[in-house]
């Protein structure tokens, strides 16, 4: 990652879904969250819009896995972590993972979300990438913050680009059924041994491909993600060391520490809204992606919002606000300002966010604030024991190819993906993530630094087509990459797979909006504007409005496919 890239900012909703995308963190770490692996309930060839694909049906569809031996990571993956690289970069020793151009010179249009100001179409980075691949990629970049609206309009029209990128968090409403009806089956090109024509795609972990099965067909090109937790309680280690604060090991210890830190008159508060950490500390099932928090508990299928742990996590988060230890900005809810400047100023010392912010904040403060040190707390069990965490989905962003595309266009798209999925330490990775040496970046003492032109042109474009196995590498701050991977490995040891882990599930449209208001209600309760009893009423209404019927629907999926956790 580049030391002078913009740092990630918290997303408008759950930070685990969006925050990493606001910077080039997405380009180099692929720390995406996820969306839900299993085939249509009606069978893999039925084209059913609902359900999932697993078992024998999935095995017939999935690409063969052939691990890449081009580059050896400094820290191998463990407990669902990313792989890590902590050594300096030596351009002279970069490997080649794509020895010959696979593109045949065709033109491919790609619509993708973009955060920031898109560069001019025919810029030096796009030209160099297209020359490397042998394909004329034309970008139709759309504002990432309003992408769901654009996506809905385009998929409802007859004018669909050759490739459309769809992040998991944009898969609400009618989008999943549109994916099934509008996009091509890539199975004939990638299933089984066919993928070996594209070695970098063959090295993508199987779980990520499982998540790319929609309506019984392999339709997506994935951005793999670690299954280890991605939401970290980040804290100012430099101030903790200076003041002698100790890392809390329980929710009671956290509250005591928060009260010790807070001095409103001196403009210092302990933390931002800690709801996401509370969910982890109390073992609440993930609710950031479909299936929204379903799991078998003592043989019965329950939703996260029905559990005591969920209410307890909200109540503890509420107590933090009531105690006055939460920074006033958090009272604004999800539209609160970027926490970066006030965190750097020491106005608050702890906040939960995506693991990418660990590096992003470090890079942001490196020159003007050399004493600044951000680190990640290990997550604690609420009562002081080990936490119960939940594995995250193995892919969260997908690129799809238009169903009307010719074979030559599909093969050109796969040529693009085979370059963008090149592993760290290769020439193709450097070009995809940094651009052209001398034009877009320079290297000094083994650390690549983007030029002004690089910061404008080499942003979230080609990385959105496909990515290598989840990777953490920061040549500028190798200790951060090491810290991130080791944190994932420690926390991954406590992460369980839910009953539906890895399943790409398309819910019937009649149920898709059932939990739409839950997140707003959570935030209102935490801020004292609503009561726990309001959530209990919401759950009661949710059951009668379709929650119980949805439970039966998910039970049928388990009966037919088995549990991923089993």
C-alpha positions in Angstrom: 0.0 0.0 0.0 1.1 3.5 -0.6 2.1 5.6 2.4 0.5 8.7 0.9 -2.8 7.3 -0.1 -5.9 8.7 1.4 -6.8 6.8 4.6 -10.1 4.9 4.8 -13.1 6.6 6.2 -15.9 5.0 8.0 -18.8 4.0 5.8 -22.3 5.3 6.0 -23.4 2.1 7.5 -21.7 -0.9 9.2 -18.0 -0.1 8.9 -17.2 -3.8 8.3 -18.9 -3.5 4.9 -17.7 -0.2 3.5 -14.9 1.5 5.3 -12.0 -0.3 3.6 -13.2 0.8 0.2 -12.6 4.5 0.8 -8.9 4.1 0.2 -6.5 2.0 -1.9 -6.6 -0.4 1.0 -9.0 -2.4 -1.2 -6.3 -2.5 -3.9 -3.6 -4.1 -1.8 -5.2 -5.9 1.0 -8.5 -7.2 -0.2 -9.9 -7.0 3.3 -13.4 -7.1 2.1 -16.3 -8.1 4.3 -18.8 -10.3 2.5 -22.1 -11.4 1.2 -23.6 -15.0 1.7 -22.2 -20.5 -1.2 -25.1 -23.1 -1.7 -27.5 -24.2 -5.6 -31.0 -23.3 -6.1 -33.4 -25.3 -3.9 -35.0 -26.5 -7.1 -31.8 -28.1 -8.3 -28.7 -26.6 -10.0 -30.2 -26.6 -13.5 -33.5 -25.2 -12.6 -32.5 -21.5 -12.8 -34.4 -20.9 -9.6 -34.1 -17.4 -8.3 -34.1 -18.5 -4.7 -31.9 -20.7 -2.6 -28.3 -21.8 -3.0 -25.9 -24.3 -4.5 -23.7 -26.8 -2.5 -22.5 -30.3 -2.1 -22.2 -32.4 -5.3 -23.8 -29.7 -7.4 -21.2 -27.1 -6.3 -18.3 -29.5 -6.8 -19.3 -29.9 -10.5 -19.2 -26.2 -10.9 -16.2 -25.0 -8.9 -12.8 -24.4 -10.5 -9.9 -26.7 -9.6 -7.7 -25.1 -6.9 -4.0 -24.9 -7.9 -1.9 -23.1 -5.3 0.4 -20.5 -6.7 4.1 -21.2 -6.1 5.3 -18.0 -7.8 5.9 -16.1 -4.5 6.2 -17.4 -0.9 4.6 -15.2 1.8 6.5 -14.2 4.9 3.5 -15.2 7.0 1.3 -18.0 5.7 -2.4 -17.9 6.3 -3.6 -19.5 9.6 -7.1 -19.6 11.2 -8.6 -17.8 8.2 -6.1 -14.9 8.2 -4.8 -13.1 5.1 -1.3 -14.0 4.0 1.3 -11.5 5.1 4.4 -9.9 3.6 6.8 -8.0 5.9 10.0 -7.7 3.7 11.0 -4.7 1.7 10.2 -4.6 -2.0 12.9 -5.3 -4.5 11.8 -4.5 -8.0 14.7 -6.5 -9.4 13.4 -9.7 -7.9 9.7 -9.4 -8.9 8.4 -12.6 -10.4 6.3 -12.9 -13.6 3.0 -14.7 -13.2 1.5 -14.0 -16.6 4.3 -15.0 -19.1 2.2 -14.1 -22.2 -0.7 -11.8 -23.0 -3.9 -13.7 -23.0 -6.0 -10.8 -24.2 -6.9 -10.8 -27.9 -7.1 -7.0 -28.3 -10.9 -6.7 -27.9 -12.7 -3.9 -26.2 -14.4 -4.5 -22.8 -16.6 -2.0 -20.9 -16.6 -2.3 -17.1 -19.0 -0.5 -14.7 -17.6 -0.4 -11.2 -18.1 1.7 -8.0 -15.5 4.3 -7.5 -14.6 6.3 -4.4 -13.0 9.7 -5.1 -12.6 11.5 -8.4 -12.3 9.1 -11.4 -9.2 9.8 -13.6 -9.5 10.6 -17.3 -10.3 7.6 -19.5 -7.1 7.4 -21.5 -4.6 8.0 -18.7 -1.1 6.5 -18.5 -2.2 3.8 -15.9 -5.1 2.6 -17.9 -2.9 2.5 -21.1 -0.2 0.5 -19.4 -2.6 -2.0 -17.8 -4.4 -2.5 -21.1 -1.1 -3.1 -22.9 0.0 -5.6 -20.3 -3.3 -7.5 -20.6 -3.8 -7.2 -24.3 -7.4 -5.9 -23.8 -8.9 -2.4 -24.3 -10.7 -1.9 -21.0 -13.0 1.1 -21.0 -14.1 2.2 -17.5 -17.6 3.4 -16.6 -16.8 4.5 -13.0 -19.8 5.3 -10.8 -20.0 7.0 -7.5 -19.5 4.3 -4.9 -21.7 6.1 -2.3 -24.8 6.0 -4.6 -23.9 2.9 -6.5 -26.9 0.9 -5.5 -29.2 3.3 -7.3 -27.1 3.3 -10.5 -26.8 -0.5 -10.3 -30.6 -0.9 -10.1 -31.2 1.4 -13.0 -28.6 -0.3 -15.3 -29.7 -3.8 -14.5 -33.3 -2.9 -15.1 -32.4 -1.6 -18.6 -31.4 -3.4 -21.8 -28.1 -1.5 -21.9 -25.8 -3.5 -19.6 -22.0 -3.1 -19.9 -19.8 -6.1 -20.6 -18.7 -6.3 -17.0 -20.5 -5.1 -13.9 -18.9 -5.1 -10.4 -21.4 -5.7 -7.6 -20.3 -5.4 -3.9 -22.1 -7.7 -1.5 -23.7 -4.8 0.4 -25.4 -3.7 -2.8 -27.1 -7.1 -3.2 -30.4 -6.1 -1.7 -33.9 -6.1 -3.2 -34.1 -7.3 -6.8 -30.3 -7.3 -7.5 -29.7 -11.0 -6.8 -32.4 -12.1 -9.3 -31.1 -9.6 -11.8 -27.6 -11.1 -11.4 -29.1 -14.5 -12.3 -31.0 -13.2 -15.3 -28.5 -10.8 -16.8 -25.1 -12.4 -16.3 -23.2 -15.2 -18.0 -22.4 -18.6 -16.7 -18.6 -18.7 -16.5 -18.5 -22.4 -15.7 -17.6 -23.5 -19.3 -14.4 -21.4 -19.0 -13.5 -22.0 -15.4 -15.1 -25.1 -13.8 -12.8 -28.0 -13.0 -9.5 -28.1 -14.9 -10.6 -25.4 -17.4 -9.4 -22.7 -14.9 -5.8 -23.9 -15.4 -5.6 -21.8 -18.5 -5.7 -18.8 -16.0 -3.2 -19.8 -13.3 -3.8 -16.8 -11.1 -7.6 -17.5 -11.1 -6.8 -21.2 -10.2 -5.0 -19.9 -7.1 -8.0 -18.1 -5.8 -9.3 -20.1 -2.7 -12.2 -22.4 -3.3 -14.4 -20.6 -0.7 -14.3 -17.4 -2.7 -15.5 -19.3 -5.8 -18.3 -21.0 -3.8 -19.6 -17.5 -3.0 -19.6 -16.7 -6.7 -22.3 -19.3 -7.5 -25.6 -17.6 -8.2 -28.7 -19.4 -9.2 -26.8 -22.7 -9.7 -24.1 -21.3 -12.0 -20.6 -19.9 -11.5 -21.3 -16.2 -12.5 -18.9 -14.1 -10.4 -15.2 -13.3 -10.4 -14.5 -12.8 -6.7 -12.4 -10.6 -4.5 -11.3 -13.1 -1.8 -11.5 -12.0 1.8 -10.1 -13.5 5.1 -12.6 -15.5 7.1 -11.0 -14.2 10.3 -12.8 -11.3 11.8 -12.2 -7.9 10.2 -13.7 -5.5 12.8 -10.9 -4.4 15.2 -11.2 -2.2 18.3 -8.4 0.2 17.2 -6.7 2.3 19.9 -4.0 4.9 20.5 -1.2 2.7 21.8 1.2 5.7 22.2 -1.2 7.4 24.6 -2.0 4.1 26.4 1.7 3.5 27.0 2.2 7.1 28.1 -0.7 7.0 30.6 -0.2 3.4 31.7 -3.7 2.3 30.5 -4.1 -1.5 30.3 -6.0 -3.3 27.5 -9.4 -4.4 29.0 -10.2 -8.1 29.2 -14.0 -7.8 29.8 -16.9 -5.4 29.3 -16.7 -4.2 33.0 -13.0 -3.5 32.6 -13.7 -1.6 29.4 -16.3 0.6 31.2 -13.9 1.3 34.1 -11.1 2.2 31.7 -13.5 4.4 29.6 -14.4 6.4 32.7 -10.8 6.8 33.7 -9.9 8.1 30.2 -12.8 10.5 29.8 -12.5 14.2 30.7 -15.0 16.2 28.8 -13.7 19.5 30.0 -10.3 18.6 28.5 -12.0 17.4 25.3 -11.1 13.8 25.7 -13.5 10.9 25.6 -12.7 7.2 25.7 -14.3 6.0 22.5 -16.7 6.2 19.6 -19.8 4.1 19.4 -18.6 0.6 20.4 -21.7 -1.4 19.1 -19.6 -3.4 16.7 -17.2 -4.5 19.4 -20.1 -5.2 21.7 -21.5 -7.6 19.1 -18.2 -9.4 19.1 -17.7 -9.4 22.9 -21.2 -10.9 23.4 -20.8 -13.4 20.5 -23.7 -12.0 18.4 -24.0 -13.6 15.0 -22.8 -11.4 12.1 -25.6 -9.2 10.6 -23.6 -7.4 8.0 -24.5 -9.7 5.1 -27.1 -12.3 4.0 -28.0 -14.6 5.5 -28.6 -11.9 8.1 -27.6 -13.7 11.3 -29.2 -17.1 11.1 -27.7 -20.0 12.9 -28.6 -23.4 14.5 -28.7 -23.1 18.3 -29.5 -26.3 20.2 -31.0 -27.7 17.0 -33.3 -24.7 16.4 -32.8 -22.1 13.8 -32.6 -18.6 15.4 -31.9 -15.2 14.1 -29.4 -12.9 15.8 -32.1 -10.3 16.7 -34.0 -13.0 18.7 -31.1 -13.7 21.0 -30.3 -12.5 24.6 -26.7 -11.8 23.5 -28.0 -9.3 20.9 -30.0 -7.4 23.5 -27.2 -7.5 26.0 -24.7 -6.1 23.5 -27.1 -3.2 22.8 -27.6 -2.6 26.5 -23.9 -2.4 27.2 -23.4 -0.1 24.3 -26.2 2.1 25.6 -24.5 2.2 29.0 -21.3 3.7 27.4 -23.3 6.5 25.9 -25.2 7.0 29.2 -22.0 7.2 31.1 -20.8 10.1 28.9 -17.6 8.2 27.8 -18.5 8.3 24.0 -17.3 11.2 21.9 -20.2 13.6 21.1 -19.7 13.0 17.3 -21.0 9.5 17.7 -24.4 10.8 18.8 -25.0 11.7 15.2 -25.1 8.1 14.2 -23.8 6.7 10.9 -23.4 10.1 9.2 -20.9 11.2 11.8 -17.7 12.9 10.4 -14.5 11.1 9.5 -13.0 10.0 12.8 -9.4 10.4 11.6 -8.6 14.0 12.6 -10.1 13.8 16.1 -8.5 10.4 16.7 -5.2 11.9 15.7 -5.8 14.8 18.0 -6.5 12.5 20.9 -10.1 13.6 21.4 -11.0 9.8 21.7 -8.6 6.8 22.1 -10.6 3.8 20.9 -12.9 3.0 18.0 -14.0 -0.1 16.1 -13.5 -0.2 12.4 -12.3 -2.3 9.5 -8.7 -3.7 9.9 -7.6 -1.6 6.9 -7.8 1.5 9.0 -4.8 0.2 11.1 -2.5 0.9 8.2 -4.5 3.8 6.8 -4.3 5.9 9.9 -0.6 4.9 10.4 0.3 6.1 6.9 -1.8 9.2 7.3 0.0 10.4 10.5 3.5 9.2 9.7 5.0 12.5 8.7 3.2 15.1 10.8 2.7 13.1 14.0 5.7 10.7 14.4 4.7 9.7 18.0 1.3 8.5 16.8 0.8 4.8 17.1 -2.5 3.0 16.4 -2.8 -0.7 17.2 -5.6 -3.3 17.5 -7.0 -4.6 20.8 -7.7 -8.3 21.0 -11.4 -8.9 21.4 -12.5 -10.0 24.8 -15.4 -12.1 26.0 -17.9 -9.9 27.7 -17.4 -11.8 31.0 -13.6 -11.9 30.8 -13.4 -15.3 29.1 -12.6 -16.1 25.5 -14.8 -14.4 22.9 -17.1 -16.3 20.6 -16.5 -14.8 17.2 -18.0 -15.7 13.8 -16.1 -16.4 10.6 -16.7 -13.8 7.8 -17.6 -14.7 4.3 -14.7 -15.7 2.0 -15.6 -13.2 -0.7 -17.5 -9.9 -0.7 -17.2 -8.2 -4.1 -17.8 -9.8 -7.5 -17.5 -8.9 -11.1 -20.1 -10.3 -13.5 -20.0 -10.7 -17.3 -23.0 -9.8 -19.5 -25.0 -12.8 -20.6 -25.0 -11.4 -24.2 -21.2 -11.2 -24.3 -19.5 -13.2 -27.0 -16.9 -15.9 -26.2 -14.1 -13.6 -27.3 -15.3 -10.9 -24.9 -15.6 -13.4 -22.0 -12.1 -14.6 -22.7 -10.8 -11.1 -22.8 -12.5 -10.4 -19.4 -10.8 -13.6 -18.0 -7.5 -12.3 -19.4 -8.0 -9.1 -17.4 -8.9 -11.1 -14.2 -5.9 -13.3 -14.6 -3.6 -10.3 -14.4 -5.5 -8.5 -11.6 -5.5 -11.7 -9.5 -1.7 -11.9 -9.7 -0.1 -12.4 -6.2 1.9 -9.9 -4.3 5.6 -9.9 -5.3 4.9 -10.1 -9.1 5.3 -7.6 -11.9 1.6 -7.9 -12.6 0.6 -7.1 -9.0 2.8 -4.0 -9.0 1.3 -2.7 -12.2 -2.2 -3.4 -11.0 -1.8 -1.8 -7.6 0.9 0.8 -8.2 1.1 1.6 -11.9 4.2 2.4 -13.9 7.5 2.9 -12.0 8.7 6.4 -12.3 5.4 7.7 -13.5 3.0 6.5 -10.8 5.4 5.5 -8.0 9.0 5.5 -7.0 10.9 3.1 -4.7 13.3 4.1 -2.1 14.8 1.7 0.5 12.4 -1.0 -0.6 9.3 1.2 0.0 7.1 2.2 -3.0 5.6 5.7 -2.8 3.0 6.9 -5.2 3.6 10.1 -7.1 0.9 12.8 -7.4 0.0 11.3 -10.7 -0.2 7.8 -9.1 -2.6 9.1 -6.4 -4.9 10.4 -9.1 -4.8 7.6 -11.6 -4.0 4.3 -9.7 -7.2 4.0 -7.7 -9.9 1.4 -7.3 -10.3 0.2 -10.9 -8.7 -3.0 -12.1 -8.5 -4.5 -8.6 -12.3 -4.7 -8.7 -12.3 -7.3 -11.5 -10.7 -10.1 -9.5 -8.1 -10.3 -6.7 -5.5 -12.8 -5.4 -6.0 -14.6 -2.1 -6.4 -12.1 0.7 -3.1 -10.4 1.3 -1.7 -7.9 3.8 1.5 -6.2 2.7 2.8 -2.7 3.7 6.4 -2.3 2.7 6.3 1.2 4.3 5.1 -0.2 7.7 5.9 -3.9 7.8 5.2 -4.0 11.5 1.6 -3.1 10.8 1.2 -5.9 8.3 2.7 -8.3 10.8 0.4 -6.9 13.5 -2.7 -7.2 11.3 -2.1 -10.8 10.2 -1.2 -11.9 13.7 -4.3 -10.2 15.1 -6.4 -12.1 12.5 -4.7 -15.4 13.4 -5.3 -14.9 17.2 -8.9 -13.8 16.7 -9.5 -16.4 13.9 -8.8 -19.1 16.5 -12.0 -18.1 18.3 -14.1 -17.8 15.1 -16.8 -20.3 14.4 -18.5 -20.9 11.1 -22.2 -20.3 11.2 -24.6 -22.9 9.7 -24.7 -20.9 6.4 -21.0 -19.9 6.2 -19.8 -19.5 2.6 -23.3 -20.0 1.1 -24.4 -17.6 -1.6 -28.0 -17.4 -0.8 -30.7 -15.6 -2.7 -33.7 -14.9 -0.4 -37.2 -14.8 -1.9 -37.9 -11.1 -2.8 -40.9 -11.0 -0.4 -38.5 -11.3 2.6 -35.7 -9.0 1.5 -36.8 -5.9 3.4 -37.8 -7.5 6.7 -34.9 -6.3 8.7 -34.5 -2.9 6.9 -35.2 -0.8 10.0 -33.3 -3.0 12.5 -30.0 -1.1 12.1 -31.6 2.3 12.7 -33.4 1.0 15.7 -30.1 -0.5 17.1 -28.5 2.9 16.8 -31.5 4.7 18.4 -31.4 2.3 21.4 -27.7 2.6 21.8 -28.0 6.4 21.9 -30.9 6.3 24.4 -33.6 7.5 21.9 -35.4 4.1 22.1 -35.6 1.3 24.6 -34.7 -2.4 24.6 -38.4 -3.1 24.7 -38.8 -1.3 21.3 -36.4 -3.9 19.8 -38.4 -6.7 21.5 -41.5 -5.3 19.9 -39.7 -5.1 16.5 -38.7 -8.7 16.8 -42.3 -9.7 17.6 -43.6 -7.8 14.5 -40.7 -9.2 12.4 -41.8 -12.8 13.2 -45.4 -12.2 12.3 -44.6 -10.2 9.1 -42.5 -13.0 7.7 -39.6 -13.8 10.0 -41.1 -17.1 11.0 -41.8 -18.1 7.4 -38.3 -17.0 6.5 -37.0 -19.3 9.2 -38.9 -22.2 7.6 -37.3 -21.3 4.3 -33.8 -21.3 5.7 -34.6 -24.6 7.5 -35.4 -26.1 4.1 -32.0 -25.1 2.8 -30.3 -26.7 5.8 -32.4 -29.9 5.4 -31.4 -30.1 1.7 -27.8 -29.0 1.9 -26.6 -29.6 5.4 -24.9 -27.1 7.6 -21.6 -25.4 6.7 -20.7 -25.5 10.4 -21.3 -29.2 10.7 
